[in-house]
Amino acid sequence: MDWWQTVSLMATLVLTGTAVATFGWRVLRRETDKLREENRHAHNRIGAEIGQVRGEMLQIRDDLRGEIGQFRDDLRGEMVQFRDDLRGEMVQMRDDLRGEIGQVRRDLYGEIVQLRNGQASLLEGQASLREGLGEVRGELRGLTQSMQTLQDDFRAHVMAGTD
């Protein structure tokens, strides 16, 4: 074998190796590009799915906020209605108690007038008057305590309603 044949064989081997390496490089590059493209598509698909889930979660959050707001508004309306009803009942009860107190006063005044007119003797009148006054005082104390209790209850309900 001559030297030129050896050089020719070596050149052929180098060129063949270069061609094989270039071909391998191109195949590797093509496969890498395919993997990159698949990765990009998968990333876009996952991003779209995450966006969809995020949108659904935001919709659920907004729906819950709306329902909570509606419940809060309904509850406030019921509390206002309850407070107004309670206030009306307390006014009615106060008016009734004032009427009863007025009736007790009128009854007491009638008894005093009868005593002044001499329908009973002075001693009987004094005893009767003291007894009547004791009952009236007891009733007035009871009515006063009832009025105080109603005022305290009303204040407690009003303060509870404003919270």
C-alpha positions as CSV (number, residue, x, y, z in Angstrom):
1,M,0.0,0.0,0.0
2,D,1.3,3.3,-1.1
3,W,1.4,6.4,1.1
4,W,-1.2,8.1,-1.0
5,Q,-3.6,5.2,-0.5
6,T,-3.1,5.5,3.2
7,V,-3.7,9.2,3.1
8,S,-6.7,8.6,0.9
9,L,-8.1,6.0,3.2
10,M,-7.5,8.3,6.2
11,A,-9.1,11.2,4.4
12,T,-12.0,9.0,3.5
13,L,-12.4,7.9,7.1
14,V,-12.2,11.5,8.3
15,L,-14.8,12.6,5.8
16,T,-17.0,9.6,6.6
17,G,-16.7,10.3,10.3
18,T,-17.5,13.9,9.7
19,A,-20.5,13.0,7.6
20,V,-21.7,10.5,10.3
21,A,-21.1,13.1,13.0
22,T,-23.0,15.8,11.0
23,F,-25.8,13.4,10.3
24,G,-26.0,12.4,14.0
25,W,-25.9,16.0,15.0
26,R,-28.8,16.8,12.7
27,V,-30.8,13.9,13.9
28,L,-30.1,14.9,17.5
29,R,-31.0,18.5,16.7
30,R,-34.2,17.4,15.0
31,E,-35.2,15.2,18.1
32,T,-34.3,18.0,20.5
33,D,-36.4,20.4,18.5
34,K,-39.3,17.9,18.6
35,L,-38.9,17.6,22.4
36,R,-38.8,21.4,22.7
37,E,-42.0,21.8,20.6
38,E,-43.7,19.0,22.6
39,N,-42.6,20.7,25.9
40,R,-43.9,24.1,24.6
41,H,-47.3,22.6,23.7
42,A,-47.5,20.8,27.1
43,H,-46.6,24.0,28.9
44,N,-49.2,26.0,26.9
45,R,-51.9,23.3,27.6
46,I,-51.0,23.2,31.3
47,G,-51.1,27.0,31.5
48,A,-54.5,27.1,29.8
49,E,-55.8,24.5,32.2
50,I,-54.4,26.4,35.2
51,G,-56.1,29.6,33.8
52,Q,-59.4,27.7,33.5
53,V,-59.2,26.4,37.1
54,R,-58.2,29.9,38.2
55,G,-61.2,31.4,36.4
56,E,-63.6,28.8,38.0
57,M,-62.1,29.5,41.4
58,L,-62.6,33.2,40.9
59,Q,-66.2,32.6,39.8
60,I,-66.8,30.5,42.9
61,R,-65.3,33.2,45.1
62,D,-67.5,35.9,43.5
63,D,-70.6,33.7,43.9
64,L,-69.8,33.1,47.6
65,R,-69.2,36.8,48.1
66,G,-72.6,37.5,46.5
67,E,-74.4,35.0,48.6
68,I,-72.7,36.2,51.8
69,G,-73.6,39.8,50.9
70,Q,-77.2,38.8,50.3
71,F,-77.4,36.9,53.6
72,R,-75.9,39.9,55.4
73,D,-78.4,42.2,53.8
74,D,-81.3,39.9,54.6
75,L,-80.1,39.6,58.2
76,R,-79.8,43.3,58.6
77,G,-83.3,43.7,57.2
78,E,-84.7,41.2,59.7
79,M,-82.8,42.9,62.5
80,V,-84.2,46.3,61.6
81,Q,-87.7,44.8,61.3
82,F,-87.3,43.0,64.7
83,R,-86.0,46.3,66.3
84,D,-89.0,48.2,64.9
85,D,-91.4,45.6,66.0
86,L,-89.9,45.5,69.5
87,R,-89.9,49.3,69.6
88,G,-93.6,49.3,68.6
89,E,-94.5,46.7,71.3
90,M,-92.6,48.7,73.9
91,V,-94.3,51.9,72.9
92,Q,-97.7,50.1,73.1
93,M,-96.8,48.6,76.5
94,R,-95.6,52.0,77.8
95,D,-98.9,53.6,76.6
96,D,-100.8,50.8,78.3
97,L,-98.8,51.3,81.5
98,R,-99.4,55.0,81.4
99,G,-103.1,54.3,80.9
100,E,-103.1,52.0,83.9
101,I,-101.2,54.5,86.0
102,G,-103.7,57.2,84.9
103,Q,-106.5,54.9,85.9
104,V,-105.0,54.3,89.3
105,R,-104.5,58.0,89.7
106,R,-108.1,58.7,88.8
107,D,-109.3,55.9,91.1
108,L,-107.2,57.3,93.9
109,Y,-108.5,60.8,93.2
110,G,-112.1,59.5,93.3
111,E,-111.4,57.9,96.7
112,I,-109.8,61.1,98.0
113,V,-112.9,63.1,96.8
114,Q,-115.2,60.6,98.5
115,L,-113.2,61.0,101.7
116,R,-113.3,64.8,101.5
117,N,-117.1,64.7,101.0
118,G,-117.5,63.0,104.3
119,Q,-118.9,59.7,103.0
120,A,-116.8,57.9,105.7
121,S,-115.8,59.0,109.1
122,L,-112.5,60.6,109.6
123,L,-110.8,57.6,111.2
124,E,-112.3,55.2,108.7
125,G,-111.3,57.6,105.9
126,Q,-107.7,57.8,107.2
127,A,-107.4,54.0,107.5
128,S,-109.0,53.5,104.1
129,L,-106.8,56.2,102.6
130,R,-103.7,54.7,104.1
131,E,-104.6,51.3,102.9
132,G,-105.5,52.6,99.4
133,L,-102.3,54.6,99.3
134,G,-100.3,51.5,100.3
135,E,-101.8,49.5,97.5
136,V,-101.3,52.4,95.0
137,R,-97.7,52.8,96.1
138,G,-97.2,49.0,95.7
139,E,-98.8,49.2,92.2
140,L,-96.8,52.3,91.3
141,R,-93.6,50.6,92.5
142,G,-94.5,47.6,90.5
143,L,-95.3,49.7,87.4
144,T,-92.2,51.8,87.9
145,Q,-90.1,48.6,88.1
146,S,-91.9,47.3,85.0
147,M,-91.2,50.5,83.1
148,Q,-87.5,50.4,84.2
149,T,-87.2,46.8,83.1
150,L,-88.8,47.6,79.8
151,Q,-86.4,50.5,79.3
152,D,-83.4,48.3,80.2
153,D,-84.7,45.6,77.8
154,F,-85.2,48.2,75.0
155,R,-81.7,49.6,75.5
156,A,-80.2,46.1,75.4
157,H,-82.1,45.2,72.2
158,V,-81.2,48.5,70.6
159,M,-77.5,48.2,71.5
160,A,-77.5,44.6,70.3
161,G,-79.2,45.6,67.1
162,T,-76.5,48.2,66.3
163,D,-73.6,45.8,66.7
